[in-house]
Amino acid sequence: MSLKTQILINLVVLAIVDTVIPIPITAMVLIMVLFQKPKWFKDWVDRIYRR
């Protein structure tokens, strides 16, 4: 499965969960990424821009 397909699937699942649960999950993930700067996020961004 290509990276674009994985991203699309993840975004669709996140949108469905965000619709069902009234907690802004995307905003919470963004805040976590901004404050904690996890290694998986940097690796993910590097992999996207490498392609």
PAVOZA-587830 format. One line per 3 residues: their letters; for each residue y, z negated, x of N, C-alpha, C, O, CB. Coordinates in nm, 4 decimals. Glycine has a CB too. Layout:
A) Y:Z:X:Y:Z:X:Y:Z:X:Y:Z:X:Y:Z:X | ...
This chain:
MSL) -0.1163:0.0000:0.0846:0.0000:0.0000:0.0000:0.1238:0.0000:0.0901:0.1314:-0.0756:0.1869:-0.0009:-0.1221:-0.0968 | 0.2195:0.0849:0.0571:0.3376:0.0962:0.1427:0.4309:-0.0234:0.1219:0.4201:-0.0967:0.0236:0.4126:0.2281:0.1139 | 0.5207:-0.0404:0.2153:0.6148:-0.1520:0.2103:0.7070:-0.1396:0.0889:0.7397:-0.2394:0.0248:0.6977:-0.1583:0.3398
KTQ) 0.7484:-0.0173:0.0580:0.8367:0.0029:-0.0573:0.7664:-0.0355:-0.1871:0.8282:-0.0928:-0.2769:0.8838:0.1493:-0.0642 | 0.6390:-0.0045:-0.1969:0.5622:-0.0407:-0.3161:0.5486:-0.1920:-0.3267:0.5616:-0.2479:-0.4356:0.4232:0.0253:-0.3132 | 0.5228:-0.2578:-0.2157:0.5115:-0.4036:-0.2153:0.6437:-0.4684:-0.2569:0.6446:-0.5640:-0.3345:0.4691:-0.4538:-0.0761
ILI) 0.7541:-0.4168:-0.2055:0.8851:-0.4709:-0.2413:0.9119:-0.4518:-0.3898:0.9601:-0.5431:-0.4568:0.9958:-0.4043:-0.1584 | 0.8810:-0.3337:-0.4411:0.9021:-0.3062:-0.5829:0.8180:-0.3994:-0.6702:0.8681:-0.4539:-0.7686:0.8686:-0.1601:-0.6141 | 0.6927:-0.4176:-0.6355:0.6050:-0.5077:-0.7117:0.6585:-0.6498:-0.7070:0.6623:-0.7179:-0.8095:0.4607:-0.5033:-0.6568
NLV) 0.6998:-0.6954:-0.5894:0.7540:-0.8312:-0.5767:0.8809:-0.8486:-0.6592:0.8996:-0.9529:-0.7218:0.7826:-0.8636:-0.4300 | 0.9676:-0.7491:-0.6602:1.0905:-0.7584:-0.7381:1.0627:-0.7604:-0.8880:1.1284:-0.8328:-0.9627:1.1827:-0.6427:-0.7043 | 0.9651:-0.6809:-0.9318:0.9292:-0.6800:-1.0743:0.8722:-0.8155:-1.1147:0.9099:-0.8702:-1.2183:0.8269:-0.5673:-1.1047
VLA) 0.7819:-0.8698:-1.0339:0.7243:-1.0015:-1.0641:0.8340:-1.1076:-1.0654:0.8362:-1.1934:-1.1536:0.6145:-1.0387:-0.9608 | 0.9238:-1.1024:-0.9692:1.0331:-1.1985:-0.9637:1.1234:-1.1861:-1.0858:1.1690:-1.2872:-1.1391:1.1143:-1.1791:-0.8359 | 1.1497:-1.0642:-1.1308:1.2322:-1.0440:-1.2499:1.1639:-1.0999:-1.3746:1.2296:-1.1596:-1.4599:1.2625:-0.8949:-1.2689
IVD) 1.0329:-1.0809:-1.3855:0.9595:-1.1336:-1.5012:0.9615:-1.2864:-1.5002:0.9870:-1.3491:-1.6030:0.8134:-1.0818:-1.5015 | 0.9346:-1.3458:-1.3845:0.9363:-1.4924:-1.3741:1.0762:-1.5449:-1.4024:1.0914:-1.6481:-1.4678:0.8889:-1.5384:-1.2340 | 1.1779:-1.4757:-1.3542:1.3166:-1.5174:-1.3751:1.3544:-1.5075:-1.5225:1.4383:-1.5841:-1.5700:1.4119:-1.4319:-1.2902
TVI) 1.2937:-1.4143:-1.5951:1.3203:-1.4010:-1.7378:1.2507:-1.5109:-1.8172:1.3081:-1.5654:-1.9114:1.2755:-1.2638:-1.7877 | 1.1273:-1.5435:-1.7795:1.0487:-1.6428:-1.8524:1.0988:-1.7844:-1.8246:1.1124:-1.8650:-1.9166:0.9008:-1.6312:-1.8150 | 1.1256:-1.8137:-1.6998:1.1720:-1.9470:-1.6601:1.3239:-1.9394:-1.6395:1.3703:-1.8616:-1.5561:1.0984:-1.9973:-1.5287
PIP) 1.4003:-2.0173:-1.7124:1.5466:-2.0052:-1.7040:1.6090:-2.0635:-1.5775:1.7282:-2.0941:-1.5759:1.6077:-2.0716:-1.8217 | 1.5307:-2.0790:-1.4730:1.5832:-2.1265:-1.3449:1.6111:-2.0033:-1.2581:1.5231:-1.9185:-1.2431:1.4820:-2.2260:-1.2735 | 1.7282:-1.9919:-1.2022:1.7599:-1.8739:-1.1204:1.6839:-1.8755:-0.9873:1.7353:-1.9227:-0.8859:1.9111:-1.8667:-1.0940
ITA) 1.5614:-1.8233:-0.9895:1.4732:-1.8270:-0.8728:1.5324:-1.7469:-0.7568:1.5253:-1.7898:-0.6417:1.3341:-1.7726:-0.9090 | 1.5903:-1.6316:-0.7868:1.6450:-1.5494:-0.6791:1.7586:-1.6216:-0.6066:1.7699:-1.6130:-0.4844:1.6947:-1.4153:-0.7345 | 1.8420:-1.6923:-0.6815:1.9509:-1.7673:-0.6183:1.8962:-1.8812:-0.5337:1.9495:-1.9107:-0.4268:2.0474:-1.8221:-0.7244
MVL) 1.7900:-1.9454:-0.5811:1.7296:-2.0548:-0.5040:1.6676:-2.0024:-0.3742:1.6792:-2.0664:-0.2697:1.6224:-2.1275:-0.5883 | 1.6024:-1.8869:-0.3806:1.5438:-1.8277:-0.2595:1.6546:-1.7887:-0.1626:1.6422:-1.8104:-0.0420:1.4564:-1.7038:-0.2946 | 1.7630:-1.7314:-0.2144:1.8760:-1.6932:-0.1291:1.9356:-1.8156:-0.0596:1.9655:-1.8109:0.0597:1.9843:-1.6214:-0.2122
IMV) 1.9524:-1.9224:-0.1322:2.0070:-2.0450:-0.0718:1.9131:-2.0975:0.0366:1.9580:-2.1389:0.1435:2.0297:-2.1538:-0.1799 | 1.7820:-2.0956:0.0085:1.6848:-2.1422:0.1084:1.6918:-2.0555:0.2348:1.6901:-2.1075:0.3464:1.5410:-2.1398:0.0495 | 1.6998:-1.9232:0.2164:1.7041:-1.8329:0.3319:1.8326:-1.8547:0.4119:1.8304:-1.8534:0.5349:1.6938:-1.6855:0.2861
LFQ) 1.9434:-1.8745:0.3424:2.0700:-1.8948:0.4134:2.0735:-2.0247:0.4925:2.1269:-2.0283:0.6033:2.1845:-1.8929:0.3156 | 2.0171:-2.1313:0.4368:2.0248:-2.2613:0.5032:1.9115:-2.2859:0.6028:1.9340:-2.3459:0.7079:2.0244:-2.3702:0.4003 | 1.7904:-2.2404:0.5711:1.6775:-2.2711:0.6582:1.6488:-2.1612:0.7601:1.5864:-2.1873:0.8629:1.5549:-2.2953:0.5751
KPK) 1.6933:-2.0398:0.7330:1.6698:-1.9243:0.8211:1.5230:-1.9174:0.8648:1.4926:-1.9297:0.9835:1.7617:-1.9318:0.9455 | 1.4315:-1.8975:0.7678:1.2889:-1.8960:0.8009:1.2511:-1.7749:0.8858:1.3118:-1.6683:0.8750:1.2057:-1.8975:0.6735 | 1.1506:-1.7930:0.9695:1.1056:-1.6860:1.0592:1.0496:-1.5680:0.9801:1.0677:-1.4531:1.0205:0.9993:-1.7390:1.1568
WFK) 0.9814:-1.5945:0.8671:0.9220:-1.4866:0.7896:1.0282:-1.3915:0.7368:1.0022:-1.2720:0.7223:0.8407:-1.5430:0.6743 | 1.1480:-1.4428:0.7079:1.2539:-1.3560:0.6559:1.3064:-1.2629:0.7643:1.3296:-1.1446:0.7392:1.3686:-1.4398:0.5987 | 1.3251:-1.3158:0.8844:1.3716:-1.2310:0.9948:1.2669:-1.1254:1.0284:1.3011:-1.0094:1.0518:1.4033:-1.3165:1.1197
DWV) 1.1398:-1.1647:1.0308:1.0324:-1.0678:1.0558:1.0294:-0.9596:0.9485:1.0091:-0.8419:0.9782:0.8967:-1.1389:1.0619 | 1.0499:-1.0007:0.8237:1.0494:-0.9064:0.7116:1.1649:-0.8065:0.7242:1.1454:-0.6866:0.7045:1.0589:-0.9822:0.5773 | 1.2842:-0.8552:0.7569:1.4006:-0.7672:0.7732:1.3802:-0.6735:0.8919:1.4116:-0.5548:0.8829:1.5297:-0.8505:0.7923
DRI) 1.3284:-0.7250:1.0021:1.3004:-0.6401:1.1187:1.2006:-0.5299:1.0838:1.2167:-0.4151:1.1254:1.2462:-0.7250:1.2353 | 1.0983:-0.5652:1.0077:0.9958:-0.4658:0.9703:1.0571:-0.3589:0.8783:1.0227:-0.2412:0.8897:0.8744:-0.5354:0.8995 | 1.1459:-0.3979:0.7889:1.2095:-0.2993:0.6987:1.2954:-0.2030:0.7794:1.2875:-0.0819:0.7585:1.2962:-0.3706:0.5902
YRR) 1.3769:-0.2535:0.8707:1.4688:-0.1670:0.9449:1.4000:-0.0892:1.0563:1.4552:0.0086:1.1067:1.5806:-0.2495:1.0031 | 1.2804:-0.1314:1.0949:1.2045:-0.0551:1.1949:1.1541:0.0773:1.1392:1.1389:0.1746:1.2131:1.0866:-0.1374:1.2456 | 1.1283:0.0808:1.0093:1.0733:0.2012:0.9456:1.1779:0.3029:0.9151:1.1469:0.4093:0.8615:1.0017:0.1660:0.8199
